[in-house]
Amino acid sequence: MTTGTARVLVFGATGNVGGALVRRLAADREDVTVRAMVRTPGSADLPDGVEVVRGDLTNLDSVRAALRDVDRVFLVWPLGGGELTRAVVDLITARVRRVVYLSAIGVRDDGAPAPDPILQFHTDIEQAVRDSDVEWTLLRSGGMAANTLGWAQQVRERSTVSWVYGDGARALVHEADLAEVAAIALLTDRLVGAVPEITGPSALTQREQARAIGAAVGRTVTWEELPAQEVREALMSAGWSAAMADGALRSWASTVDRPEAPTPDYAAVTGSTGRPFEQWAIDHAGDFR
């Protein structure tokens, strides 16, 4: 464990994983101080004792201010790519001794070009962190269960999920499991230089995920398969680039014939079994009612 006080800055502290991590770090830990950088501090629902600072990753001055007097960082990048990405990573790694970066399964260890822009973005950040002098952990996540929150309005209004590739199967990971591994990486030396790949304990098709959400809220939730082109147009209308939309659709389509397999890394790190999607659905049932 840490010696002395660990001073942790959490980026993305109001997101699913960042929020779960802040709550975990703030709970009954006298040897940890937690700072959360958020865009709108007044709207941040964070535990007592967490220092909240205003800023975002597109503003180098705000990042520099948030880094003052911290020695380890949890970095999640919710914004996609951008001109300042390398500059921000270089700024962070020049000022702290440890970085835990929330990346994605599919990035290659050799830094080879990725098949889509999202994985390429993670590849670039991973490489920038590896090139620095910090202690690092690259926490690669499988599909996140929280992404199904995008179905919440449909479920509330119609008890139906209208989406694409319902027979695609993924081992979706609970954000609490990612936060648990991130906390271990931040507060102990066990995962320095490691690249754990964290998934949920079992793969469910998207149709099965919809049914699990229905079971959690106490009613039947059905699946409506949409054409891929219709989903592509919807993604682009929501601001996705054509390359990002096409890359995502290829990735989702691949899970029909090649389901995402659970990895053993969560159990290896924590000694316990990850939370299944059914538990995630129960934990978030209020979002779907």
N, C-alpha and C positions, 0 to 999 in steps of 0.2 A: 504494500500500500504506500501512499504518499508519506513523506516525512515533512513536517511543517504544514503550512497552509497552501493548498492548491488554489490558484486564482484563475478561474475559468471564464472565458468569454464564449457565449453561444450565439452564433449567427442563426437566423431563421427561427428565433425563439418562440414565435407565435404560430409556427407550422406544426404539423402533426408530430414529427420526430423531434424537432427542436423543443417543442413544448413539453413532450413527455420527458426529455432529457433534463430540462430545467427543473421540473417537478421532482425528478429522481435525485438530482444533485442537491437540491435545496432541503430535502427531507432528512432531518436529524443528522446532519454532517457538520460538526463544528470545525473540521479541518478543511472546509471548502468554502470559498466565496464565489458567488455566481453573478456575472454581469450578462445582461441580455440586450443585444442591439435590435431595436425594432423601428419601424417607420413612423408609427403613431403611438407614442408611449401611453397616452391617455386611454387607448382602447385595449391595451395589453392586459390580459387576465393572468397574472403571474403570481407565484407564491410570495408571501411576506418575506422580506430579507433579501430578495433578489434586486440587485441594482439594475435599473432600466435606463438605457441611453438611446437617444434618437440617432438614426442613421440608416444608410443602406449601402449596398455593395457597388452602387454606381457613383458614389461620392468618396473619393480618396481621403478627404479631410475628415469626414465622419468616421471612416474606418480607422484612421490614425488615432483619433481621439478615443475611440472605443477600446483600442489596444493598450492604452496607457496602464501600466502596472499589472498587466495580466501575464501569465506565463504559459498558458495552454488554451487552445482554441478548438471548438467544434465548428466546422465549416460545412454548411449546406448552401447550395447556390440555387435559389428558386427562380432565377431570372433568365436562364438560358445563357447563350453566348453574349459577347460584347467586347468592345475594344479594350476595356479596362481589366479584363479578366486576369491576364498575366501580371499586370501592374499591381492589382489587389493581392494576388497570391504572393508576389514578391514582397510586398509591404508587410503582410502577415508573417511570413516566414523569417523576415529580418528582425522581428521584434519579440518572438516567443520561442520557447524551446520545444513545444510539442503541438502538433496539428493532427486532429482526427477529421478526415474528410469523408462525407457521405457520398459514395460513388454508386456505381451500378454494375451488377453482374453482366458480363459481356465484354467489358474492357479487357484488353490483353495485357499481360505483364510486360511484353516486349515493346509496348507503345505503338504497335503497328496500326495503320489507319483503320478506323472503324467503319462498319457498313452503313451507318446512318449518322445524322448530325448530332443527335442527343448523346450517343455513345462516344462520338468524336470529342464532344465538349468535355465529357468526363475524362477521356483519355488525356486531353491537353492539361487539365487541372492536375490529374494524378502525376503527369510527368513533371509539371512545375514543382509540385511538392517533393517528389523524389529528387529533383535536382538541387534542392535546398539543403541546408545543414541542420534542419530540425529533426527531432524524433517524430516519426509519423506512423499513422495507421490509416490504411485505405479501407474503409468499411463499405464493402460492395453489397448493395441491397438487391434482392430479387424484386418481383412485382410487389408493390405496396398495397396492402388491404385498403388503406385509406383512399386509394384512387377510386374505389367503388362509391365513394361519397358523391361522385359525379352523377350517380343514378338516383340520388335521394329525392329530387323533385318529382321525377317520374313515379317513383314508388309511392310517395305521399299522395300524389294526385290520381294515379291510375292503377296502382298495384301491378305495374308492368315495367320491365326494363327493355327499352328499344335500343339495340346496339348491334355490333357486328362480331362474327366469329364466336357464337355461343358455345361451340364445341371445343374451343381453345381452353386448355387447362394450365393453370399456374399454381405454384405453391406460395400464395400471397402471405406476406409477413406482417405481423402486428407491429405497429410503431413502438409499442412498449418493449418488444424484444430488441429492436434496433437501439433504443435508448439504453437498455441494459448493457449491451455490448459496448456502446460508445462510452458509457460511464467507466467501465472496466479499462478501456483503452486510455481514457483521460487520467484516471486516478491510480493506475498501477502500471508496472513496466511489462506486464505479460504480453501485450500486443504491439510493442514497439517494433516497427519494421514488418508487421504482419498485414496480410490482405484477406481478412475473413469474409466469406461470402455467405450472407445470411438470408434464408428463406423461411417460409412457414414449414410446418411439419408434414404437410400432405398437399397434393395437387387436386384442385377442384376445377371443373369446367365453369365457364361463366354462367351457364344455366344453373349449375349447382350452387354457385355463389348467390344467385338471385333467390333460389329456394331457401338457402340458409338465412338470408335477410328476412324473407317472409316468415320463417319459423321464429325468428327473434322478435318480430313485431306482432306475431299472432294472426297472420292472414296469408293467403296464397299470393305469391308474387310470380307472375308468368314472364316468359322471355319472348320478345318479338325480334326476329332476325332482320337486320337492315342490310341493304346492298352496300358493298364497300365504297362505291362511288358516292353514295349519299352521305356516308360518314366522312369521307374525304372532304366533301364540300362543307360539311358542318364544321370540321376542324379548321379549315382555312377561313371560314367566316368568323371563327373565334380568335383568329389572329395567328394561327400556325402557318409557317411557310410551307410551300408545296413539298420541299425536301423533307421537312420534319414530319408532315402528314404521311407521305409515302413511306418513310422509314418506319413510323409507328405501325402502319397497316401491315407492312411486311413482317414486322416482329410479331404482331398479334396473330397473323395468319399462320406463322410457323408453329404456334403452340397447338394447332389442331392436330397436326401429324407428329409433332415432337413436343409433348407436354413438358413444361418446366419441372425439372426434377428437384425434389428437396435436397438440400445440402446438409452435411453433418456438423457444420461449423458452429451453429448456435449451441448445440449440445456439448461440443468439445470445449467451448469457452466457458459456458455457465454450469454444465453438469446437469441440466434439466431439459425437458422437452419444450419446444416453442409453443406458443399459444396458437391453436387452430383458428381457421377463418370463422368457424361457428362461434367461437368465443369473441372474436372481434365484432361480429354482427350483434351479439348480445350487448357488448360494451357500448356500441354506437346505435342501439335501437332507437333512441330518441331522435336521431337525425333523420330517420326514415318514417317516423310516425306522422 
